[in-house]
């Protein structure tokens, strides 16, 4: 069964850091581009970062460039989002994602809440 499980969210003060992890199972992790999305209350879900199958190339939303880093460990079937210099506007539910080509649909984790507040 295809599954993505996020962890690492929580409450942090502005300027702080959090590290999100996503553990994948049920598919060949090393074959897919992985992405992190987020959705704030009342807003649409937005792409935060993506990473290619080998990890050689990454891409970031302008709002997080220079503060967030996406990485992956294909041996451990995990993708990680290191978030530094967090701002209140980073508050959202963060989702791990990949697009399943054969099924022609997006696969999502359950999400993890990140709250940046003093």
C-alpha positions, 0 to 999 in steps of 0.5 A: 500500500502506497503511503507517505507519513510526515512528522516533525511539525510543531510550535516554534517562535519566529526565527526558529527552525524545524525539520520535517520528515516524510517516510515513504512506503509501498512504491519505488521511492528512488524513481519519483520526484518528491515535493513538499506543499503547504496549506495555510487556513483559508488559502490554496495549497502551494508548492514549497519545494521539490527534489529530483530522483537523485537529489541533484536538483531542487526547486523552491518557492520564492517565499522560502528560498534561502531559508528552507532546504529539501533533501532525500535519502533513497536508502531510507525512503525519506525526504526532509524539509529543513526550515530555518528563520521561520516566519509567522507566514510559514504557519500551515499544514505541510504535506509530502507529495509525489505524482503517481504516473501509472495511477495518474494521480497525486499521492499525499501524506496526512500532513503535519502542522507547523505553527510559527508564533511568539 
